[in-house]
Amino acid sequence: MIIVTDSSLVKIKIVTRQTMKISEIIFIFFSICSCTNATLNTENCKTINIDVAKSITFFDADKLLDTMEHEIIVLDTANNSIIGHINKLSVVGDNMYIWDRDNKVIFIYSSNGKYLARIASQGRAKNEYVDIDDFYVSKNRIYILDNATMRLLEYDIMGKYIKTLDISMYWANGVFSINDMIYLINYSSKTDNGQYHIFKIDNDGNLKDK
């Protein structure tokens, strides 16, 4: 599956590839010329004129990509759904969840690219986060990890805030969930509960295993 945030993206990629091909040809030409000691005879050189006005402005993606086993989804470009950068994509059920770290936002789209909602609650209140260091979507919950405040924020699958868990005693670099249990990934930091790679907690933040 290929996610396209702008229909012009395909054209941009094609133009870039064309530019690369021209650059490669120029590089090879000068490499050949530099490998010979003979004086360049301009009389034997052929001039190629390129009419930029006749350049291709549209290209059928089917001719460039194998679309038999893939699907190109153009995301909705509503005013409040402009994505700066896709850092992580999760597809759960009929929805797509996109983490834009540049704007500190989680976007929610339908499977056909329609904008549904977003989580953009930056701040220091209990129901807000300073930054998003990771996120995970289970079958009925969205979890946002905020290392700046050492908290884990919980939302429903449409981005409605539910509650916040204090995880300052664990420290985490990542998060995931299995069967309603939350797993905090710890790379190497020492915590109040020891130096372990994974802490298993329940929905109330109580330690169950490590």
C-alpha positions as a printed Julia matrix, in Angstrom:
210×3 Matrix{Float64}:
   0.0    0.0     0.0
   1.33   3.43   -0.97
   0.13   6.51    0.9
   0.05   9.73   -1.11
  -0.63  12.95    0.79
  -0.92  14.96   -2.42
  -1.91  13.86   -5.89
   1.0   15.9    -7.26
   3.45  13.66   -5.4
   3.52  11.11   -8.2
   4.43  13.8   -10.72
   7.19  15.14   -8.45
   8.76  11.71   -8.16
   8.7   11.23  -11.91
  10.28  14.6   -12.64
  12.97  13.84  -10.05
  13.71  10.52  -11.71
  13.97  12.17  -15.1
  16.41  14.68  -13.63
  18.48  11.85  -12.22
  18.68  10.16  -15.59
  19.87  13.35  -17.26
  22.46  13.83  -14.5
  23.68  10.27  -14.96
  24.08  10.8   -18.71
  26.0   14.03  -18.15
  28.23  12.33  -15.55
  29.01   9.42  -17.89
  29.73  11.82  -20.75
  32.25  13.84  -18.76
  33.78  10.67  -17.29
  34.46   9.37  -20.79
  35.89  12.69  -21.86
  38.17  12.87  -18.81
  39.56   9.38  -19.45
  41.11  10.33  -22.78
  44.15  12.49  -23.48
  42.95  13.39  -26.93
  41.77  16.91  -27.62
  38.02  17.16  -27.83
  36.9   17.76  -31.38
  33.75  19.84  -31.18
  33.06  19.25  -34.87
  32.06  15.66  -34.1
  29.76  16.63  -31.21
  26.05  16.53  -31.74
  23.8   19.16  -30.2
  20.51  17.95  -28.71
  17.8   20.56  -28.23
  15.25  19.88  -25.47
  11.92  21.65  -25.65
  10.9   22.11  -22.02
   7.45  23.31  -23.07
   6.73  19.82  -24.42
   7.79  18.04  -21.21
   5.36  15.59  -19.64
   3.25  17.09  -16.85
   1.22  13.96  -16.1
   2.11  10.29  -16.02
  -0.16   7.31  -15.49
   1.04   5.6   -12.3
  -0.1    2.22  -13.64
   2.77   2.38  -16.13
   5.3    3.07  -13.38
   4.03   0.92  -10.5
   2.73  -2.62  -10.17
  -0.8   -1.92   -8.96
  -2.02  -5.51   -9.18
  -1.02  -6.27   -5.58
  -0.82  -2.71   -4.27
  -3.19   0.15   -3.72
  -2.49   3.86   -3.98
  -4.5    5.86   -1.44
  -4.67   9.64   -1.8
  -5.31  11.16    1.61
  -7.94  13.81    2.12
  -6.47  17.34    2.22
  -8.95  19.06    4.53
  -7.76  22.24    6.25
  -6.93  20.48    9.5
  -5.4   17.36    7.94
  -2.2   18.67    6.34
   0.6   16.23    7.19
   4.15  17.52    7.64
   5.89  14.14    7.77
   4.76  10.54    8.21
   6.84   9.01   11.01
   4.68   5.95   11.65
   1.63   4.38   10.04
  -0.73   1.89   11.7
  -3.65   0.24    9.94
  -6.17  -1.15   12.42
  -9.61  -2.33   11.36
 -11.01   0.04    8.75
  -8.88   3.03    9.78
  -5.36   4.34    9.22
  -3.46   6.15   11.97
  -0.58   8.43   11.01
   1.95   9.94   13.42
   3.25  13.32   12.27
   6.12  14.06   14.65
   6.86  17.45   13.11
   3.44  18.76   14.12
   3.01  16.43   17.13
  -0.29  15.11   15.79
  -1.94  11.71   15.24
  -4.19  11.75   12.15
  -7.03   9.29   11.68
  -8.22   8.35    8.18
 -10.63   5.81    6.78
  -9.31   3.0     4.59
 -10.13   5.04    1.46
  -8.19   8.11    2.68
 -11.07  10.18    4.09
 -10.06  12.39    7.01
 -11.91  11.39   10.19
 -10.22  13.01   13.18
  -6.93  13.91   14.78
  -5.29  14.02   18.2
  -3.58  17.38   18.68
  -3.58  18.12   22.41
  -0.18  19.63   23.05
   0.35  21.17   26.48
   0.99  20.25   30.1
  -2.55  19.64   31.35
  -3.49  16.13   32.47
  -5.21  15.4    29.16
  -2.37  16.88   27.06
   1.13  15.84   25.98
   4.32  17.85   25.47
   5.61  15.56   22.74
   4.84  12.24   21.1
   7.69   9.71   21.44
   5.68   6.71   20.24
   2.1    5.61   19.74
   0.25   2.33   19.43
  -3.25   1.43   18.26
  -4.98  -1.68   19.59
  -8.43  -2.92   18.6
 -10.14  -0.36   20.85
  -7.5    2.02   22.22
  -4.85   4.52   21.12
  -1.84   4.96   23.4
   0.47   7.99   23.18
   3.82   7.93   24.97
   5.13  11.27   26.26
   8.62  11.01   27.76
   8.76  14.72   28.61
   6.06  14.28   31.26
   6.63  10.52   31.8
   3.0    9.8    31.02
   0.97   7.48   28.81
  -2.23   8.96   27.4
  -5.13   6.7    26.45
  -7.79   7.45   23.8
 -10.55   5.53   22.06
 -10.04   4.53   18.43
 -11.53   7.82   17.18
  -9.18   9.95   19.28
 -11.42  10.79   22.24
  -9.4   11.22   25.43
  -9.99   8.64   28.18
  -7.27   8.94   30.82
  -3.58   9.45   31.6
  -1.23   6.99   33.32
   1.84   8.02   35.31
   4.77   5.87   34.11
   7.6    7.8    35.8
   8.6    4.69   37.76
   9.22   2.67   34.59
  10.6    4.9    31.81
   9.83   3.84   28.26
  11.12   4.36   24.73
   8.2    2.61   23.07
   4.78   1.12   23.77
   2.5   -1.66   22.51
  -0.51  -3.56   23.81
  -1.65  -7.19   23.77
  -4.95  -8.46   25.21
  -5.65  -5.25   27.14
  -2.21  -5.35   28.78
   0.26  -2.53   28.11
   3.93  -3.19   27.42
   6.5   -0.43   27.9
   9.75  -0.88   25.96
  12.89   0.23   27.79
  16.15   0.13   25.84
  18.7    0.5    28.65
  17.57   3.06   31.25
  17.61   2.31   34.97
  14.2    2.68   36.63
  12.64   2.47   40.08
  11.68  -1.1    39.17
  15.1   -2.17   37.91
  16.79  -2.21   34.53
  14.52  -4.3    32.34
  13.73  -4.11   28.62
   9.95  -4.56   28.93
   7.52  -3.65   31.7
   4.05  -5.17   31.61
   1.36  -3.02   33.23
  -2.44  -3.12   33.39
  -4.84  -0.36   32.34
  -4.41   1.31   35.72
  -0.63   1.44   35.46
   0.05  -1.36   37.94
   3.15  -3.44   37.31
   2.33  -7.06   36.38
   5.58  -8.38   35.01
   9.03  -7.31   33.84
